[in-house]
Amino acid sequence: MIRTAAGETVLAPSVASRLIGRVRVPDQSLLSPRELEILALVADGATNRAAGSRLHLSEATVKTHLLSIYAKLGVGDQAAAVAEGFRRGLLDASGR
């Protein structure tokens, strides 16, 4: 109680362990499998049209997925989405 009265944050060991585990392991569930595929293709340099062709989707559908990716990652464009994907461990050097 003394630590909390002093304004310190105190976590039970079990809570701290779970929190650290979530920080160390990227949250793959943040993006859907299809969104991860599209983000990987964009990271590899694919245009919206090329990504759609590769995944048998329309360009409009790829754009819709990208808008969802932007919202989930808190970014505003493809370059920022790719950078954030790498930062969060959703992508690796091979683009996936």
All heavy atoms as an XYZ file, in Angstrom:
702
protein
N       0.803     -1.202      0.000
C       0.000      0.000      0.000
C       0.848      1.270      0.000
O       0.429      2.263     -0.529
C      -0.927      0.026      1.224
C      -2.087     -0.913      1.107
S      -3.203     -0.345     -0.144
C      -4.725     -0.608      0.631
N       1.996      1.219      0.576
C       2.837      2.407      0.667
C       3.238      2.871     -0.730
O       3.238      4.060     -1.021
C       4.083      2.150      1.548
C       3.640      1.887      2.990
C       5.054      3.303      1.463
C       4.740      1.438      3.897
N       3.536      1.917     -1.631
C       3.954      2.286     -2.983
C       2.818      2.973     -3.734
O       3.042      3.942     -4.443
C       4.449      1.062     -3.730
C       5.773      0.549     -3.161
C       6.235     -0.719     -3.792
N       6.489     -0.532     -5.212
C       6.650     -1.523     -6.062
N       6.566     -2.772     -5.648
N       6.882     -1.288     -7.333
N       1.606      2.447     -3.594
C       0.484      3.076     -4.299
C       0.168      4.436     -3.698
O      -0.191      5.360     -4.423
C      -0.779      2.184     -4.271
O      -1.108      1.862     -2.929
C      -0.581      0.931     -5.071
N       0.301      4.573     -2.419
C       0.064      5.868     -1.779
C       1.085      6.893     -2.256
O       0.791      8.092     -2.317
C       0.115      5.725     -0.258
N       2.258      6.416     -2.630
C       3.302      7.312     -3.121
C       3.126      7.626     -4.605
O       3.926      8.329     -5.196
C       4.676      6.688     -2.885
N       2.064      7.083     -5.214
C       1.795      7.378     -6.623
C       2.422      6.416     -7.606
O       2.352      6.618     -8.809
N       3.034      5.354     -7.122
C       3.640      4.363     -8.004
C       2.573      3.416     -8.546
O       1.560      3.176     -7.908
C       4.692      3.544     -7.257
C       5.919      4.330     -6.865
C       6.942      3.453     -6.185
O       7.124      2.294     -6.622
O       7.550      3.927     -5.214
N       2.836      2.881     -9.722
C       1.959      1.874    -10.304
C       2.431      0.508     -9.843
O       3.608      0.176     -9.975
C       1.991      1.944    -11.837
O       1.599      3.256    -12.230
C       1.064      0.922    -12.455
N       1.520     -0.263     -9.330
C       1.853     -1.593     -8.832
C       0.992     -2.607     -9.569
O      -0.219     -2.447     -9.675
C       1.596     -1.697     -7.313
C       1.937     -3.087     -6.806
C       2.393     -0.646     -6.564
N       1.644     -3.638    -10.119
C       0.938     -4.712    -10.813
C       1.257     -6.043    -10.161
O       2.393     -6.288     -9.760
C       1.365     -4.787    -12.288
C       1.024     -3.615    -13.183
C       1.636     -3.832    -14.563
C      -0.475     -3.454    -13.305
N       0.245     -6.881    -10.079
C       0.475     -8.241     -9.600
C       1.413     -8.933    -10.586
O       1.355     -8.666    -11.790
C      -0.852     -8.986     -9.507
N       2.274     -9.814    -10.122
C       3.208    -10.501    -11.026
C       2.514    -11.189    -12.197
O       3.023    -11.168    -13.317
C       3.909    -11.512    -10.121
C       3.827    -10.907     -8.754
C       2.496    -10.180     -8.725
N       1.347    -11.782    -11.969
C       0.649    -12.471    -13.061
C       0.181    -11.475    -14.125
O       0.253    -11.752    -15.317
C      -0.544    -13.264    -12.529
O      -1.473    -12.392    -11.908
N      -0.259    -10.309    -13.706
C      -0.697     -9.279    -14.652
C       0.507     -8.718    -15.401
O       0.471     -8.544    -16.618
C      -1.463     -8.149    -13.922
C      -1.786     -7.015    -14.863
C      -2.734     -8.699    -13.284
N       1.578     -8.447    -14.698
C       2.791     -7.926    -15.331
C       3.326     -8.905    -16.361
O       3.733     -8.513    -17.464
C       3.861     -7.633    -14.275
N       3.298    -10.197    -16.055
C       3.782    -11.214    -16.985
C       2.942    -11.250    -18.257
O       3.471    -11.323    -19.364
C       3.759    -12.580    -16.297
O       4.147    -13.581    -17.187
N       1.631    -11.193    -18.122
C       0.755    -11.193    -19.301
C       0.972     -9.935    -20.128
O       0.988     -9.980    -21.353
C      -0.711    -11.302    -18.890
C      -1.078    -12.691    -18.460
C      -2.537    -12.919    -18.298
N      -3.338    -11.723    -18.165
C      -4.582    -11.711    -17.751
N      -5.179    -12.823    -17.418
N      -5.256    -10.586    -17.656
N       1.137     -8.803    -19.473
C       1.359     -7.546    -20.177
C       2.660     -7.590    -20.969
O       2.699     -7.228    -22.150
C       1.373     -6.382    -19.191
C       1.569     -4.987    -19.759
C       0.454     -4.643    -20.732
C       1.624     -3.973    -18.638
N       3.723     -8.060    -20.375
C       5.006     -8.169    -21.056
C       4.895     -9.129    -22.232
O       5.425     -8.882    -23.313
C       6.123     -8.615    -20.086
C       6.388     -7.542    -19.053
C       7.400     -8.980    -20.830
C       6.842     -6.206    -19.624
N       4.179    -10.228    -22.061
C       3.980    -11.181    -23.149
C       3.278    -10.554    -24.338
O       3.615    -10.816    -25.486
N       2.315     -9.686    -24.099
C       1.599     -9.026    -25.189
C       2.486     -8.008    -25.891
O       2.354     -7.793    -27.083
C       0.328     -8.363    -24.683
C      -0.663     -9.383    -24.213
C      -2.073     -9.073    -24.380
N      -2.467     -8.210    -25.438
C      -3.326     -8.558    -26.371
N      -3.804     -9.774    -26.406
N      -3.721     -7.698    -27.261
N       3.387     -7.387    -25.170
C       4.286     -6.408    -25.773
C       5.319     -7.120    -26.640
O       5.649     -6.668    -27.732
C       4.977     -5.558    -24.683
C       6.087     -4.713    -25.266
C       3.956     -4.689    -23.971
N       5.817     -8.252    -26.187
C       6.862     -8.981    -26.906
C       6.345     -9.688    -28.147
O       7.056     -9.828    -29.124
C       7.510    -10.018    -25.986
C       8.398     -9.402    -24.944
C       9.111    -10.475    -24.171
N       9.915     -9.866    -23.119
C      10.169    -10.428    -21.973
N       9.715    -11.628    -21.700
N      10.901     -9.813    -21.081
N       5.118    -10.170    -28.102
C       4.549    -10.924    -29.218
C       3.600    -10.009    -29.989
O       2.670     -9.468    -29.418
C       3.770    -12.160    -28.711
C       3.123    -12.906    -29.860
C       4.686    -13.064    -27.912
N       3.827     -9.802    -31.299
C       2.945     -8.932    -32.056
C       1.523     -9.477    -32.084
O       1.315    -10.689    -32.120
C       3.548     -8.908    -33.455
C       4.499    -10.031    -33.506
C       4.872    -10.397    -32.108
N       0.566     -8.582    -32.060
C      -0.839     -8.966    -32.084
C      -1.267     -9.211    -33.524
O      -1.732     -8.314    -34.211
C      -1.693     -7.874    -31.437
C      -3.154     -8.270    -31.310
O      -3.496     -9.415    -31.668
O      -3.948     -7.440    -30.860
N      -1.090    -10.452    -33.975
C      -1.444    -10.813    -35.341
C      -2.935    -10.677    -35.582
O      -3.375    -10.554    -36.708
C      -0.987    -12.245    -35.649
C       0.510    -12.436    -35.616
C       1.231    -11.762    -36.767
O       0.665    -11.514    -37.812
N       2.493    -11.459    -36.568
N      -3.738    -10.733    -34.497
C      -5.185    -10.654    -34.672
C      -5.649     -9.226    -34.957
O      -6.808     -9.020    -35.279
C      -5.897    -11.201    -33.435
O      -5.648    -10.375    -32.308
N      -4.738     -8.259    -34.838
C      -5.098     -6.874    -35.124
C      -5.603     -6.737    -36.550
O      -6.609     -6.088    -36.804
C      -3.880     -5.966    -34.910
C      -4.047     -4.487    -35.256
C      -4.976     -3.830    -34.252
C      -2.707     -3.794    -35.262
N      -4.913     -7.355    -37.493
C      -5.319     -7.348    -38.896
C      -5.815     -8.730    -39.284
O      -5.303     -9.738    -38.798
C      -4.140     -6.959    -39.794
C      -3.506     -5.589    -39.573
C      -2.368     -5.369    -40.566
C      -4.518     -4.485    -39.671
N      -6.785     -8.759    -40.182
C      -7.288    -10.038    -40.668
C      -6.212    -10.697    -41.544
O      -5.288    -10.018    -42.013
C      -8.561     -9.822    -41.492
O      -8.240     -9.227    -42.742
N      -6.337    -11.988    -41.774
C      -5.368    -12.649    -42.662
C      -5.296    -11.978    -44.038
O      -4.208    -11.809    -44.594
C      -5.889    -14.083    -42.758
C      -6.594    -14.301    -41.460
C      -7.239    -12.970    -41.155
N      -6.428    -11.571    -44.592
C      -6.434    -10.906    -45.904
C      -5.730     -9.555    -45.821
O      -4.958     -9.185    -46.707
C      -7.869    -10.739    -46.403
C      -7.969    -10.039    -47.744
C      -7.289    -10.824    -48.849
N      -8.219    -11.785    -49.390
C      -7.905    -12.733    -50.245
N      -6.661    -12.872    -50.666
N      -8.793    -13.566    -50.687
N      -5.966     -8.808    -44.739
C      -5.294     -7.515    -44.570
C      -3.791     -7.707    -44.445
O      -3.015     -6.912    -44.996
C      -5.860     -6.783    -43.345
C      -7.278     -6.289    -43.545
C      -7.961     -5.840    -42.274
O      -7.500     -6.194    -41.171
O      -8.982     -5.139    -42.379
N      -3.370     -8.748    -43.751
C      -1.935     -9.033    -43.651
C      -1.345     -9.363    -45.016
O      -0.231     -8.931    -45.331
C      -1.680    -10.184    -42.676
C      -1.841     -9.851    -41.194
C      -1.830    -11.128    -40.360
C      -0.766     -8.885    -40.728
N      -2.095    -10.112    -45.837
C      -1.631    -10.423    -47.199
C      -1.455     -9.148    -48.012
O      -0.440     -8.975    -48.707
C      -2.638    -11.319    -47.922
C      -2.660    -12.755    -47.487
C      -3.700    -13.542    -48.259
O      -4.894    -13.192    -48.210
O      -3.298    -14.507    -48.932
N      -2.437     -8.270    -47.930
C      -2.383     -7.020    -48.702
C      -1.247     -6.145    -48.205
O      -0.483     -5.590    -49.009
C      -3.746     -6.297    -48.650
C      -4.765     -7.100    -49.470
C      -3.629     -4.855    -49.155
C      -6.191     -6.628    -49.353
N      -1.094     -6.030    -46.896
C      -0.006     -5.222    -46.352
C       1.349     -5.775    -46.798
O       2.245     -5.007    -47.157
C      -0.094     -5.172    -44.828
C       0.913     -4.273    -44.122
C       0.782     -2.818    -44.576
C       0.743     -4.378    -42.614
N       1.495     -7.094    -46.814
C       2.753     -7.713    -47.262
C       3.020     -7.415    -48.735
O       4.153     -7.110    -49.115
C       2.724     -9.214    -47.018
N       1.979     -7.472    -49.558
C       2.159     -7.171    -50.981
C       2.530     -5.706    -51.188
O       3.406     -5.385    -52.001
C       0.887     -7.523    -51.764
C       0.629     -9.021    -51.926
C      -0.758     -9.258    -52.501
C       1.688     -9.656    -52.810
N       1.884     -4.821    -50.462
C       2.204     -3.389    -50.555
C       3.646     -3.155    -50.095
O       4.393     -2.403    -50.720
C       1.197     -2.557    -49.724
C       1.664     -1.121    -49.558
C      -0.187     -2.598    -50.382
N       4.044     -3.832    -49.012
C       5.418     -3.697    -48.518
C       6.427     -4.179    -49.551
O       7.551     -3.672    -49.621
C       5.589     -4.482    -47.218
N       5.997     -5.130    -50.383
C       6.860     -5.670    -51.433
C       6.831     -4.811    -52.692
O       7.473     -5.132    -53.683
C       6.434     -7.107    -51.747
C       7.500     -7.889    -52.472
O       8.700     -7.699    -52.175
O       7.134     -8.690    -53.363
N       6.049     -3.721    -52.666
C       6.019     -2.782    -53.788
C       4.856     -2.943    -54.748
O       4.807     -2.266    -55.776
N       3.918     -3.826    -54.442
C       2.777     -4.034    -55.343
C       1.844     -2.823    -55.337
O       1.610     -2.216    -54.293
C       1.997     -5.279    -54.929
N       1.327     -2.489    -56.500
C       0.283     -1.469    -56.596
C      -1.032     -2.093    -56.136
O      -1.140     -3.310    -55.993
C       0.116     -0.982    -58.046
O      -0.331     -2.100    -58.839
C       1.409     -0.414    -58.610
N      -2.038     -1.257    -55.934
C      -3.359     -1.768    -55.566
C      -3.872     -2.729    -56.632
O      -4.423     -3.784    -56.324
C      -4.358     -0.629    -55.368
C      -4.014      0.230    -54.170
O      -3.138     -0.095    -53.378
N      -4.709      1.343    -54.040
N      -3.685     -2.356    -57.890
C      -4.146     -3.196    -58.998
C      -3.413     -4.546    -58.998
O      -4.018     -5.600    -59.151
C      -3.960     -2.479    -60.320
C      -4.393     -3.343    -61.519
C      -4.384     -2.569    -62.799
N      -5.527     -1.647    -62.743
C      -5.609     -0.517    -63.422
N      -4.648     -0.155    -64.226
N      -6.656      0.251    -63.311
N      -2.089     -4.502    -58.818
C      -1.302     -5.736    -58.818
C      -1.669     -6.628    -57.631
O      -1.781     -7.849    -57.777
C       0.185     -5.411    -58.796
N      -1.861     -6.022    -56.457
C      -2.263     -6.800    -55.281
C      -3.618     -7.453    -55.528
O      -3.817     -8.628    -55.209
C      -2.308     -5.909    -54.040
N      -4.543     -6.702    -56.115
C      -5.853     -7.251    -56.425
C      -5.772     -8.405    -57.402
O      -6.415     -9.437    -57.216
N      -4.972     -8.240    -58.413
C      -4.804     -9.292    -59.414
C      -4.225    -10.554    -58.780
O      -4.693    -11.661    -59.029
C      -3.899     -8.792    -60.538
O      -3.669     -9.804    -61.477
N      -3.224    -10.365    -57.955
C      -2.572    -11.510    -57.296
C      -3.523    -12.251    -56.368
O      -3.464    -13.467    -56.246
C      -1.363    -10.991    -56.523
C      -0.654    -12.011    -55.687
C       0.688    -12.371    -56.274
N       1.329    -13.398    -55.509
C       2.364    -13.193    -54.713
N       2.902    -12.006    -54.623
N       2.884    -14.192    -54.054
N      -4.429    -11.501    -55.706
C      -5.337    -12.108    -54.737
C      -6.738    -12.351    -55.300
O      -7.644    -12.737    -54.561
C      -5.433    -11.214    -53.493
C      -4.126    -10.995    -52.734
C      -4.304     -9.970    -51.637
C      -3.603    -12.312    -52.182
N      -6.900    -12.091    -56.609
C      -8.199    -12.249    -57.279
C      -9.267    -11.361    -56.648
O     -10.384    -11.795    -56.370
C      -8.640    -13.726    -57.281
C      -7.606    -14.639    -57.849
N      -7.295    -14.665    -59.193
C      -6.779    -15.539    -57.253
C      -6.330    -15.546    -59.403
N      -5.998    -16.081    -58.246
N      -8.883    -10.105    -56.414
C      -9.774     -9.094    -55.860
C      -9.808     -7.903    -56.795
O      -8.844     -7.654    -57.520
C      -9.273     -8.614    -54.487
C      -9.111     -9.643    -53.376
C      -8.417     -9.012    -52.185
C     -10.467    -10.204    -52.974
N     -10.873     -7.127    -56.709
C     -10.902     -5.887    -57.484
C      -9.998     -4.857    -56.804
O      -9.700     -4.951    -55.607
C     -12.327     -5.344    -57.574
O     -12.732     -4.826    -56.313
N      -9.570     -3.884    -57.583
C      -8.752     -2.802    -57.025
C      -9.524     -2.074    -55.928
O      -8.949     -1.670    -54.913
C      -8.347     -1.839    -58.149
C      -7.361     -0.787    -57.720
C      -6.867      0.060    -58.881
O      -7.212     -0.217    -60.043
O      -6.117      1.016    -58.607
N     -10.827     -1.916    -56.118
C     -11.672     -1.246    -55.116
C     -11.685     -2.024    -53.798
O     -11.654     -1.428    -52.713
C     -13.085     -1.070    -55.641
N     -11.704     -3.346    -53.889
C     -11.682     -4.165    -52.671
C     -10.352     -4.024    -51.951
O     -10.305     -3.931    -50.721
C     -11.971     -5.643    -53.006
O     -13.259     -5.730    -53.615
C     -11.928     -6.524    -51.769
N      -9.268     -3.968    -52.703
C      -7.955     -3.750    -52.088
C      -7.943     -2.401    -51.377
O      -7.466     -2.290    -50.244
C      -6.823     -3.828    -53.139
C      -5.491     -3.394    -52.548
C      -6.721     -5.241    -53.693
N      -8.484     -1.371    -52.013
C      -8.534     -0.038    -51.393
C      -9.354     -0.067    -50.107
O      -8.982      0.571    -49.111
C      -9.112      0.980    -52.372
C      -8.168      1.329    -53.496
C      -8.797      2.322    -54.450
C      -7.882      2.610    -55.627
N      -8.492      3.565    -56.563
N     -10.454     -0.818    -50.111
C     -11.279     -0.936    -48.905
C     -10.492     -1.607    -47.786
O     -10.527     -1.159    -46.636
C     -12.568     -1.733    -49.209
O     -13.321     -1.031    -50.198
C     -13.410     -1.929    -47.963
N      -9.770     -2.675    -48.115
C      -8.928     -3.333    -47.115
C      -7.852     -2.383    -46.602
O      -7.560     -2.352    -45.397
C      -8.275     -4.588    -47.691
C      -9.182     -5.767    -47.774
N      -9.772     -6.363    -46.680
C      -9.599     -6.493    -48.840
C     -10.498     -7.389    -47.060
N     -10.420     -7.491    -48.376
N      -7.264     -1.607    -47.494
C      -6.225     -0.662    -47.065
C      -6.791      0.384    -46.103
O      -6.138      0.739    -45.112
C      -5.582      0.019    -48.276
C      -4.581     -0.854    -49.036
C      -4.209     -0.198    -50.366
C      -3.336     -1.120    -48.200
N      -7.987      0.865    -46.363
C      -8.605      1.834    -45.448
C      -8.799      1.216    -44.068
O      -8.586      1.881    -43.049
C      -9.932      2.339    -46.008
C      -9.826      3.234    -47.237
C     -11.217      3.563    -47.783
C      -9.070      4.516    -46.901
N      -9.182     -0.051    -44.039
C      -9.330     -0.750    -42.762
C      -7.979     -0.901    -42.065
O      -7.866     -0.704    -40.850
C      -9.964     -2.120    -43.002
O     -10.057     -2.841    -41.797
N      -6.955     -1.232    -42.837
C      -5.598     -1.359    -42.291
C      -5.155     -0.023    -41.692
O      -4.625      0.023    -40.580
C      -4.608     -1.824    -43.385
C      -4.916     -3.266    -43.793
C      -3.156     -1.674    -42.930
C      -4.217     -3.717    -45.069
N      -5.372      1.065    -42.426
C      -4.983      2.386    -41.938
C      -5.661      2.692    -40.602
O      -5.027      3.183    -39.666
C      -5.354      3.490    -42.927
C      -4.735      3.409    -44.294
C      -5.249      4.167    -45.334
C      -3.652      2.588    -44.582
C      -4.712      4.127    -46.609
C      -3.107      2.527    -45.847
C      -3.639      3.297    -46.860
O      -3.107      3.250    -48.126
N      -6.953      2.404    -40.528
C      -7.705      2.684    -39.300
C      -7.173      1.847    -38.138
O      -6.980      2.369    -37.027
C      -9.187      2.421    -39.524
N      -6.933      0.585    -38.376
C      -6.462     -0.304    -37.310
C      -5.059      0.044    -36.837
O      -4.732     -0.131    -35.657
C      -6.510     -1.761    -37.770
C      -7.933     -2.296    -37.914
C      -7.924     -3.717    -38.427
C      -9.324     -4.276    -38.554
N      -9.310     -5.687    -39.023
N      -4.223      0.510    -37.752
C      -2.843      0.856    -37.393
C      -2.694      2.323    -37.000
O      -1.621      2.733    -36.547
C      -1.897      0.530    -38.553
C      -1.772     -0.943    -38.945
C      -0.792     -1.109    -40.104
C      -1.357     -1.800    -37.763
N      -3.742      3.106    -37.206
C      -3.676      4.528    -36.841
C      -2.776      5.330    -37.754
O      -2.048      6.205    -37.295
N      -2.817      5.023    -39.052
C      -1.972      5.721    -40.024
C      -2.844      6.285    -41.140
O      -4.036      6.014    -41.207
C      -0.885      4.780    -40.609
C       0.036      4.275    -39.504
C      -1.508      3.609    -41.355
N      -2.225      7.038    -42.057
C      -2.999      7.687    -43.100
C      -2.640      7.321    -44.525
O      -3.299      7.765    -45.454
N      -1.581      6.520    -44.718
C      -1.214      6.163    -46.088
C      -0.440      4.852    -46.108
O      -0.124      4.290    -45.059
C      -0.414      7.277    -46.762
C       0.877      7.621    -46.028
O       1.576      6.696    -45.565
O       1.202      8.820    -45.944
N      -0.147      4.376    -47.323
C       0.518      3.081    -47.482
C       1.903      3.053    -46.856
O       2.265      2.076    -46.202
C       0.612      2.705    -48.958
C      -0.699      2.264    -49.549
C      -0.555      1.765    -50.981
O       0.538      1.720    -51.530
N      -1.669      1.391    -51.581
N       2.681      4.094    -47.080
C       4.043      4.114    -46.538
C       4.021      4.023    -45.012
O       4.790      3.254    -44.416
C       4.780      5.373    -46.991
N       3.126      4.770    -44.400
C       3.017      4.731    -42.940
C       2.505      3.375    -42.463
O       2.942      2.870    -41.425
C       2.099      5.850    -42.452
N       1.597      2.759    -43.229
C       1.079      1.433    -42.869
C       2.191      0.401    -42.904
O       2.303     -0.437    -41.998
C      -0.061      1.036    -43.799
N       3.016      0.457    -43.926
C       4.141     -0.487    -44.036
C       5.125     -0.260    -42.892
O       5.557     -1.215    -42.231
C       4.837     -0.361    -45.410
C       6.145     -1.140    -45.432
C       3.903     -0.841    -46.521
N       5.461      0.991    -42.625
C       6.391      1.291    -41.532
C       5.832      0.796    -40.202
O       6.551      0.184    -39.398
C       6.668      2.795    -41.478
N       4.552      1.029    -39.971
C       3.925      0.592    -38.725
C       3.846     -0.931    -38.665
O       4.008     -1.525    -37.602
C       2.533      1.213    -38.593
C       1.879      0.997    -37.254
C       2.570      1.687    -36.085
O       3.454      2.540    -36.286
O       2.223      1.351    -34.938
N       3.616     -1.562    -39.807
C       3.612     -3.019    -39.865
C       4.943     -3.603    -39.442
O       4.998     -4.587    -38.688
N       6.036     -2.997    -39.895
C       7.369     -3.442    -39.469
C       7.582     -3.150    -37.988
O       8.085     -3.988    -37.249
C       8.468     -2.775    -40.300
C       8.676     -3.412    -41.637
C       8.355     -2.730    -42.798
C       9.197     -4.696    -41.751
C       8.539     -3.311    -44.039
C       9.393     -5.292    -42.982
C       9.060     -4.593    -44.138
N       7.194     -1.958    -37.556
C       7.388     -1.566    -36.154
C       6.669     -2.517    -35.208
O       7.202     -2.891    -34.164
C       6.912     -0.138    -35.929
C       7.319      0.423    -34.559
C       6.716      1.777    -34.274
N       5.302      1.714    -33.970
C       4.773      1.240    -32.831
N       5.548      0.755    -31.896
N       3.473      1.233    -32.634
N       5.472     -2.943    -35.597
C       4.673     -3.832    -34.734
C       5.011     -5.308    -34.918
O       4.439     -6.151    -34.251
C       3.187     -3.627    -35.007
C       2.682     -2.276    -34.588
C       1.201     -2.200    -34.775
N       0.711     -0.854    -34.517
C      -0.485     -0.597    -34.041
N      -1.324     -1.579    -33.794
N      -0.866      0.647    -33.839
N       5.913     -5.603    -35.819
C       6.289     -6.994    -36.044
C       5.292     -7.766    -36.885
O       5.322     -8.995    -36.909
N       4.408     -7.057    -37.586
C       3.442     -7.715    -38.464
C       4.088     -8.110    -39.786
O       3.587     -8.981    -40.480
C       2.246     -6.788    -38.737
C       1.458     -6.358    -37.494
C       0.432     -5.285    -37.856
C       0.805     -7.551    -36.825
N       5.169     -7.451    -40.129
C       5.936     -7.741    -41.345
C       7.376     -8.013    -40.940
O       7.857     -7.460    -39.949
C       5.915     -6.530    -42.299
C       4.573     -6.100    -42.852
C       4.700     -4.748    -43.549
C       4.029     -7.139    -43.806
N       8.071     -8.811    -41.727
C       9.496     -8.989    -41.508
C      10.233     -8.541    -42.768
O       9.625     -8.030    -43.690
C       9.836    -10.429    -41.119
C       9.464    -11.444    -42.182
O       9.429    -11.087    -43.382
O       9.223    -12.606    -41.831
N      11.518     -8.721    -42.808
C      12.322     -8.219    -43.920
C      11.901     -8.807    -45.265
O      12.125     -8.188    -46.301
C      13.805     -8.493    -43.667
N      11.256     -9.967    -45.253
C      10.798    -10.564    -46.512
C       9.438    -10.016    -46.933
O       8.882    -10.449    -47.931
C      10.726    -12.086    -46.389
O       9.704    -12.458    -45.479
N       8.881     -9.055    -46.166
C       7.593     -8.460    -46.493
C       6.427     -9.186    -45.866
O       5.292     -8.807    -46.028
N       6.707    -10.215    -45.091
C       5.626    -10.973    -44.443
C       5.947    -11.218    -42.999
O       7.011    -11.379    -42.557
C       5.419    -12.308    -45.176
C       4.319    -13.145    -44.614
C       2.984    -12.585    -44.991
N       1.985    -13.515    -44.452
C       0.809    -13.156    -44.094
N       0.441    -11.921    -44.180
N      -0.051    -14.004    -43.637
